[in-house]
């Protein structure tokens, strides 16, 4: 499963479409908090994350994703 996090809808949809056309399963999000609330992040094999996201940059999102759940 590939996770795409991109706030630009046109870019996000294009990436999702292209990856799915190659046979990959893709989840796409526009906001970092939505990703952090998503179930089953352990199923993600690959991240494609925009650095400039509203409220939290892409590197901080990845750091947050790596933290163990309480």
Phi and psi restraints in degrees (range 20) as a CNS / XPLOR table:
assign (resid 1 and name C) (resid 2 and name N)
       (resid 2 and name CA) (resid 2 and name C) 1.0 -106.5 20.0 2
assign (resid 2 and name N) (resid 2 and name CA)
       (resid 2 and name C) (resid 3 and name N) 1.0 133.7 20.0 2
assign (resid 2 and name C) (resid 3 and name N)
       (resid 3 and name CA) (resid 3 and name C) 1.0 -106.3 20.0 2
assign (resid 3 and name N) (resid 3 and name CA)
       (resid 3 and name C) (resid 4 and name N) 1.0 123.3 20.0 2
assign (resid 3 and name C) (resid 4 and name N)
       (resid 4 and name CA) (resid 4 and name C) 1.0 -112.3 20.0 2
assign (resid 4 and name N) (resid 4 and name CA)
       (resid 4 and name C) (resid 5 and name N) 1.0 126.2 20.0 2
assign (resid 4 and name C) (resid 5 and name N)
       (resid 5 and name CA) (resid 5 and name C) 1.0 -124.5 20.0 2
assign (resid 5 and name N) (resid 5 and name CA)
       (resid 5 and name C) (resid 6 and name N) 1.0 109.7 20.0 2
assign (resid 5 and name C) (resid 6 and name N)
       (resid 6 and name CA) (resid 6 and name C) 1.0 -149.6 20.0 2
assign (resid 6 and name N) (resid 6 and name CA)
       (resid 6 and name C) (resid 7 and name N) 1.0 127.3 20.0 2
assign (resid 6 and name C) (resid 7 and name N)
       (resid 7 and name CA) (resid 7 and name C) 1.0 -82.0 20.0 2
assign (resid 7 and name N) (resid 7 and name CA)
       (resid 7 and name C) (resid 8 and name N) 1.0 -16.5 20.0 2
assign (resid 7 and name C) (resid 8 and name N)
       (resid 8 and name CA) (resid 8 and name C) 1.0 -85.2 20.0 2
assign (resid 8 and name N) (resid 8 and name CA)
       (resid 8 and name C) (resid 9 and name N) 1.0 113.3 20.0 2
assign (resid 8 and name C) (resid 9 and name N)
       (resid 9 and name CA) (resid 9 and name C) 1.0 -58.7 20.0 2
assign (resid 9 and name N) (resid 9 and name CA)
       (resid 9 and name C) (resid 10 and name N) 1.0 -40.8 20.0 2
assign (resid 9 and name C) (resid 10 and name N)
       (resid 10 and name CA) (resid 10 and name C) 1.0 -64.6 20.0 2
assign (resid 10 and name N) (resid 10 and name CA)
       (resid 10 and name C) (resid 11 and name N) 1.0 -43.2 20.0 2
assign (resid 10 and name C) (resid 11 and name N)
       (resid 11 and name CA) (resid 11 and name C) 1.0 -67.0 20.0 2
assign (resid 11 and name N) (resid 11 and name CA)
       (resid 11 and name C) (resid 12 and name N) 1.0 -46.3 20.0 2
assign (resid 11 and name C) (resid 12 and name N)
       (resid 12 and name CA) (resid 12 and name C) 1.0 -58.8 20.0 2
assign (resid 12 and name N) (resid 12 and name CA)
       (resid 12 and name C) (resid 13 and name N) 1.0 -48.2 20.0 2
assign (resid 12 and name C) (resid 13 and name N)
       (resid 13 and name CA) (resid 13 and name C) 1.0 -67.2 20.0 2
assign (resid 13 and name N) (resid 13 and name CA)
       (resid 13 and name C) (resid 14 and name N) 1.0 -37.1 20.0 2
assign (resid 13 and name C) (resid 14 and name N)
       (resid 14 and name CA) (resid 14 and name C) 1.0 -65.2 20.0 2
assign (resid 14 and name N) (resid 14 and name CA)
       (resid 14 and name C) (resid 15 and name N) 1.0 -44.4 20.0 2
assign (resid 14 and name C) (resid 15 and name N)
       (resid 15 and name CA) (resid 15 and name C) 1.0 -63.7 20.0 2
assign (resid 15 and name N) (resid 15 and name CA)
       (resid 15 and name C) (resid 16 and name N) 1.0 -44.4 20.0 2
assign (resid 15 and name C) (resid 16 and name N)
       (resid 16 and name CA) (resid 16 and name C) 1.0 -60.9 20.0 2
assign (resid 16 and name N) (resid 16 and name CA)
       (resid 16 and name C) (resid 17 and name N) 1.0 -47.2 20.0 2
assign (resid 16 and name C) (resid 17 and name N)
       (resid 17 and name CA) (resid 17 and name C) 1.0 -60.3 20.0 2
assign (resid 17 and name N) (resid 17 and name CA)
       (resid 17 and name C) (resid 18 and name N) 1.0 -46.6 20.0 2
assign (resid 17 and name C) (resid 18 and name N)
       (resid 18 and name CA) (resid 18 and name C) 1.0 -63.5 20.0 2
assign (resid 18 and name N) (resid 18 and name CA)
       (resid 18 and name C) (resid 19 and name N) 1.0 -43.6 20.0 2
assign (resid 18 and name C) (resid 19 and name N)
       (resid 19 and name CA) (resid 19 and name C) 1.0 -68.1 20.0 2
assign (resid 19 and name N) (resid 19 and name CA)
       (resid 19 and name C) (resid 20 and name N) 1.0 -41.0 20.0 2
assign (resid 19 and name C) (resid 20 and name N)
       (resid 20 and name CA) (resid 20 and name C) 1.0 -65.8 20.0 2
assign (resid 20 and name N) (resid 20 and name CA)
       (resid 20 and name C) (resid 21 and name N) 1.0 -34.3 20.0 2
assign (resid 20 and name C) (resid 21 and name N)
       (resid 21 and name CA) (resid 21 and name C) 1.0 -63.4 20.0 2
assign (resid 21 and name N) (resid 21 and name CA)
       (resid 21 and name C) (resid 22 and name N) 1.0 -26.3 20.0 2
assign (resid 21 and name C) (resid 22 and name N)
       (resid 22 and name CA) (resid 22 and name C) 1.0 -87.2 20.0 2
assign (resid 22 and name N) (resid 22 and name CA)
       (resid 22 and name C) (resid 23 and name N) 1.0 0.4 20.0 2
assign (resid 22 and name C) (resid 23 and name N)
       (resid 23 and name CA) (resid 23 and name C) 1.0 98.8 20.0 2
assign (resid 23 and name N) (resid 23 and name CA)
       (resid 23 and name C) (resid 24 and name N) 1.0 6.2 20.0 2
assign (resid 23 and name C) (resid 24 and name N)
       (resid 24 and name CA) (resid 24 and name C) 1.0 -86.6 20.0 2
assign (resid 24 and name N) (resid 24 and name CA)
       (resid 24 and name C) (resid 25 and name N) 1.0 150.0 20.0 2
assign (resid 24 and name C) (resid 25 and name N)
       (resid 25 and name CA) (resid 25 and name C) 1.0 -86.3 20.0 2
assign (resid 25 and name N) (resid 25 and name CA)
       (resid 25 and name C) (resid 26 and name N) 1.0 134.1 20.0 2
assign (resid 25 and name C) (resid 26 and name N)
       (resid 26 and name CA) (resid 26 and name C) 1.0 -134.1 20.0 2
assign (resid 26 and name N) (resid 26 and name CA)
       (resid 26 and name C) (resid 27 and name N) 1.0 136.3 20.0 2
assign (resid 26 and name C) (resid 27 and name N)
       (resid 27 and name CA) (resid 27 and name C) 1.0 -113.5 20.0 2
assign (resid 27 and name N) (resid 27 and name CA)
       (resid 27 and name C) (resid 28 and name N) 1.0 134.9 20.0 2
assign (resid 27 and name C) (resid 28 and name N)
       (resid 28 and name CA) (resid 28 and name C) 1.0 -126.0 20.0 2
assign (resid 28 and name N) (resid 28 and name CA)
       (resid 28 and name C) (resid 29 and name N) 1.0 136.3 20.0 2
assign (resid 28 and name C) (resid 29 and name N)
       (resid 29 and name CA) (resid 29 and name C) 1.0 -132.6 20.0 2
assign (resid 29 and name N) (resid 29 and name CA)
       (resid 29 and name C) (resid 30 and name N) 1.0 153.6 20.0 2
assign (resid 29 and name C) (resid 30 and name N)
       (resid 30 and name CA) (resid 30 and name C) 1.0 -104.1 20.0 2
assign (resid 30 and name N) (resid 30 and name CA)
       (resid 30 and name C) (resid 31 and name N) 1.0 -17.5 20.0 2
assign (resid 30 and name C) (resid 31 and name N)
       (resid 31 and name CA) (resid 31 and name C) 1.0 -132.4 20.0 2
assign (resid 31 and name N) (resid 31 and name CA)
       (resid 31 and name C) (resid 32 and name N) 1.0 139.8 20.0 2
assign (resid 31 and name C) (resid 32 and name N)
       (resid 32 and name CA) (resid 32 and name C) 1.0 -58.8 20.0 2
assign (resid 32 and name N) (resid 32 and name CA)
       (resid 32 and name C) (resid 33 and name N) 1.0 -45.8 20.0 2
assign (resid 32 and name C) (resid 33 and name N)
       (resid 33 and name CA) (resid 33 and name C) 1.0 -58.5 20.0 2
assign (resid 33 and name N) (resid 33 and name CA)
       (resid 33 and name C) (resid 34 and name N) 1.0 -33.0 20.0 2
assign (resid 33 and name C) (resid 34 and name N)
       (resid 34 and name CA) (resid 34 and name C) 1.0 -64.1 20.0 2
assign (resid 34 and name N) (resid 34 and name CA)
       (resid 34 and name C) (resid 35 and name N) 1.0 -36.8 20.0 2
assign (resid 34 and name C) (resid 35 and name N)
       (resid 35 and name CA) (resid 35 and name C) 1.0 -65.8 20.0 2
assign (resid 35 and name N) (resid 35 and name CA)
       (resid 35 and name C) (resid 36 and name N) 1.0 -46.6 20.0 2
assign (resid 35 and name C) (resid 36 and name N)
       (resid 36 and name CA) (resid 36 and name C) 1.0 -64.2 20.0 2
assign (resid 36 and name N) (resid 36 and name CA)
       (resid 36 and name C) (resid 37 and name N) 1.0 -23.9 20.0 2
assign (resid 36 and name C) (resid 37 and name N)
       (resid 37 and name CA) (resid 37 and name C) 1.0 -91.9 20.0 2
assign (resid 37 and name N) (resid 37 and name CA)
       (resid 37 and name C) (resid 38 and name N) 1.0 -5.7 20.0 2
assign (resid 37 and name C) (resid 38 and name N)
       (resid 38 and name CA) (resid 38 and name C) 1.0 -70.8 20.0 2
assign (resid 38 and name N) (resid 38 and name CA)
       (resid 38 and name C) (resid 39 and name N) 1.0 143.3 20.0 2
assign (resid 38 and name C) (resid 39 and name N)
       (resid 39 and name CA) (resid 39 and name C) 1.0 -77.6 20.0 2
assign (resid 39 and name N) (resid 39 and name CA)
       (resid 39 and name C) (resid 40 and name N) 1.0 155.9 20.0 2
assign (resid 39 and name C) (resid 40 and name N)
       (resid 40 and name CA) (resid 40 and name C) 1.0 59.0 20.0 2
assign (resid 40 and name N) (resid 40 and name CA)
       (resid 40 and name C) (resid 41 and name N) 1.0 44.8 20.0 2
assign (resid 40 and name C) (resid 41 and name N)
       (resid 41 and name CA) (resid 41 and name C) 1.0 -65.4 20.0 2
assign (resid 41 and name N) (resid 41 and name CA)
       (resid 41 and name C) (resid 42 and name N) 1.0 -17.4 20.0 2
assign (resid 41 and name C) (resid 42 and name N)
       (resid 42 and name CA) (resid 42 and name C) 1.0 -67.1 20.0 2
assign (resid 42 and name N) (resid 42 and name CA)
       (resid 42 and name C) (resid 43 and name N) 1.0 -15.5 20.0 2
assign (resid 42 and name C) (resid 43 and name N)
       (resid 43 and name CA) (resid 43 and name C) 1.0 -81.8 20.0 2
assign (resid 43 and name N) (resid 43 and name CA)
       (resid 43 and name C) (resid 44 and name N) 1.0 -6.9 20.0 2
assign (resid 43 and name C) (resid 44 and name N)
       (resid 44 and name CA) (resid 44 and name C) 1.0 -77.4 20.0 2
assign (resid 44 and name N) (resid 44 and name CA)
       (resid 44 and name C) (resid 45 and name N) 1.0 127.6 20.0 2
assign (resid 44 and name C) (resid 45 and name N)
       (resid 45 and name CA) (resid 45 and name C) 1.0 -101.2 20.0 2
assign (resid 45 and name N) (resid 45 and name CA)
       (resid 45 and name C) (resid 46 and name N) 1.0 -25.5 20.0 2
assign (resid 45 and name C) (resid 46 and name N)
       (resid 46 and name CA) (resid 46 and name C) 1.0 -148.0 20.0 2
assign (resid 46 and name N) (resid 46 and name CA)
       (resid 46 and name C) (resid 47 and name N) 1.0 138.8 20.0 2
assign (resid 46 and name C) (resid 47 and name N)
       (resid 47 and name CA) (resid 47 and name C) 1.0 -112.6 20.0 2
assign (resid 47 and name N) (resid 47 and name CA)
       (resid 47 and name C) (resid 48 and name N) 1.0 136.1 20.0 2
assign (resid 47 and name C) (resid 48 and name N)
       (resid 48 and name CA) (resid 48 and name C) 1.0 -125.7 20.0 2
assign (resid 48 and name N) (resid 48 and name CA)
       (resid 48 and name C) (resid 49 and name N) 1.0 103.6 20.0 2
assign (resid 48 and name C) (resid 49 and name N)
       (resid 49 and name CA) (resid 49 and name C) 1.0 -124.4 20.0 2
assign (resid 49 and name N) (resid 49 and name CA)
       (resid 49 and name C) (resid 50 and name N) 1.0 128.1 20.0 2
assign (resid 49 and name C) (resid 50 and name N)
       (resid 50 and name CA) (resid 50 and name C) 1.0 -67.0 20.0 2
assign (resid 50 and name N) (resid 50 and name CA)
       (resid 50 and name C) (resid 51 and name N) 1.0 138.9 20.0 2
assign (resid 50 and name C) (resid 51 and name N)
       (resid 51 and name CA) (resid 51 and name C) 1.0 -72.3 20.0 2
assign (resid 51 and name N) (resid 51 and name CA)
       (resid 51 and name C) (resid 52 and name N) 1.0 -41.3 20.0 2
assign (resid 51 and name C) (resid 52 and name N)
       (resid 52 and name CA) (resid 52 and name C) 1.0 -95.1 20.0 2
assign (resid 52 and name N) (resid 52 and name CA)
       (resid 52 and name C) (resid 53 and name N) 1.0 90.3 20.0 2
assign (resid 52 and name C) (resid 53 and name N)
       (resid 53 and name CA) (resid 53 and name C) 1.0 -111.7 20.0 2
assign (resid 53 and name N) (resid 53 and name CA)
       (resid 53 and name C) (resid 54 and name N) 1.0 151.3 20.0 2
assign (resid 53 and name C) (resid 54 and name N)
       (resid 54 and name CA) (resid 54 and name C) 1.0 -67.5 20.0 2
assign (resid 54 and name N) (resid 54 and name CA)
       (resid 54 and name C) (resid 55 and name N) 1.0 126.5 20.0 2
assign (resid 54 and name C) (resid 55 and name N)
       (resid 55 and name CA) (resid 55 and name C) 1.0 86.7 20.0 2
assign (resid 55 and name N) (resid 55 and name CA)
       (resid 55 and name C) (resid 56 and name N) 1.0 -26.9 20.0 2
assign (resid 55 and name C) (resid 56 and name N)
       (resid 56 and name CA) (resid 56 and name C) 1.0 -157.6 20.0 2
assign (resid 56 and name N) (resid 56 and name CA)
       (resid 56 and name C) (resid 57 and name N) 1.0 127.4 20.0 2
assign (resid 56 and name C) (resid 57 and name N)
       (resid 57 and name CA) (resid 57 and name C) 1.0 -76.5 20.0 2
assign (resid 57 and name N) (resid 57 and name CA)
       (resid 57 and name C) (resid 58 and name N) 1.0 167.1 20.0 2
assign (resid 57 and name C) (resid 58 and name N)
       (resid 58 and name CA) (resid 58 and name C) 1.0 -60.8 20.0 2
assign (resid 58 and name N) (resid 58 and name CA)
       (resid 58 and name C) (resid 59 and name N) 1.0 -36.9 20.0 2
assign (resid 58 and name C) (resid 59 and name N)
       (resid 59 and name CA) (resid 59 and name C) 1.0 -66.8 20.0 2
assign (resid 59 and name N) (resid 59 and name CA)
       (resid 59 and name C) (resid 60 and name N) 1.0 -40.3 20.0 2
assign (resid 59 and name C) (resid 60 and name N)
       (resid 60 and name CA) (resid 60 and name C) 1.0 -65.9 20.0 2
assign (resid 60 and name N) (resid 60 and name CA)
       (resid 60 and name C) (resid 61 and name N) 1.0 -37.4 20.0 2
assign (resid 60 and name C) (resid 61 and name N)
       (resid 61 and name CA) (resid 61 and name C) 1.0 -59.5 20.0 2
assign (resid 61 and name N) (resid 61 and name CA)
       (resid 61 and name C) (resid 62 and name N) 1.0 -45.8 20.0 2
assign (resid 61 and name C) (resid 62 and name N)
       (resid 62 and name CA) (resid 62 and name C) 1.0 -63.2 20.0 2
assign (resid 62 and name N) (resid 62 and name CA)
       (resid 62 and name C) (resid 63 and name N) 1.0 -41.6 20.0 2
assign (resid 62 and name C) (resid 63 and name N)
       (resid 63 and name CA) (resid 63 and name C) 1.0 -58.5 20.0 2
assign (resid 63 and name N) (resid 63 and name CA)
       (resid 63 and name C) (resid 64 and name N) 1.0 -45.3 20.0 2
assign (resid 63 and name C) (resid 64 and name N)
       (resid 64 and name CA) (resid 64 and name C) 1.0 -63.1 20.0 2
assign (resid 64 and name N) (resid 64 and name CA)
       (resid 64 and name C) (resid 65 and name N) 1.0 -38.9 20.0 2
assign (resid 64 and name C) (resid 65 and name N)
       (resid 65 and name CA) (resid 65 and name C) 1.0 -65.6 20.0 2
assign (resid 65 and name N) (resid 65 and name CA)
       (resid 65 and name C) (resid 66 and name N) 1.0 -30.0 20.0 2
assign (resid 65 and name C) (resid 66 and name N)
       (resid 66 and name CA) (resid 66 and name C) 1.0 -80.1 20.0 2
assign (resid 66 and name N) (resid 66 and name CA)
       (resid 66 and name C) (resid 67 and name N) 1.0 -16.6 20.0 2
assign (resid 66 and name C) (resid 67 and name N)
       (resid 67 and name CA) (resid 67 and name C) 1.0 -69.4 20.0 2
assign (resid 67 and name N) (resid 67 and name CA)
       (resid 67 and name C) (resid 68 and name N) 1.0 140.3 20.0 2
assign (resid 67 and name C) (resid 68 and name N)
       (resid 68 and name CA) (resid 68 and name C) 1.0 -65.8 20.0 2
assign (resid 68 and name N) (resid 68 and name CA)
       (resid 68 and name C) (resid 69 and name N) 1.0 146.1 20.0 2
assign (resid 68 and name C) (resid 69 and name N)
       (resid 69 and name CA) (resid 69 and name C) 1.0 -72.7 20.0 2
assign (resid 69 and name N) (resid 69 and name CA)
       (resid 69 and name C) (resid 70 and name N) 1.0 145.3 20.0 2
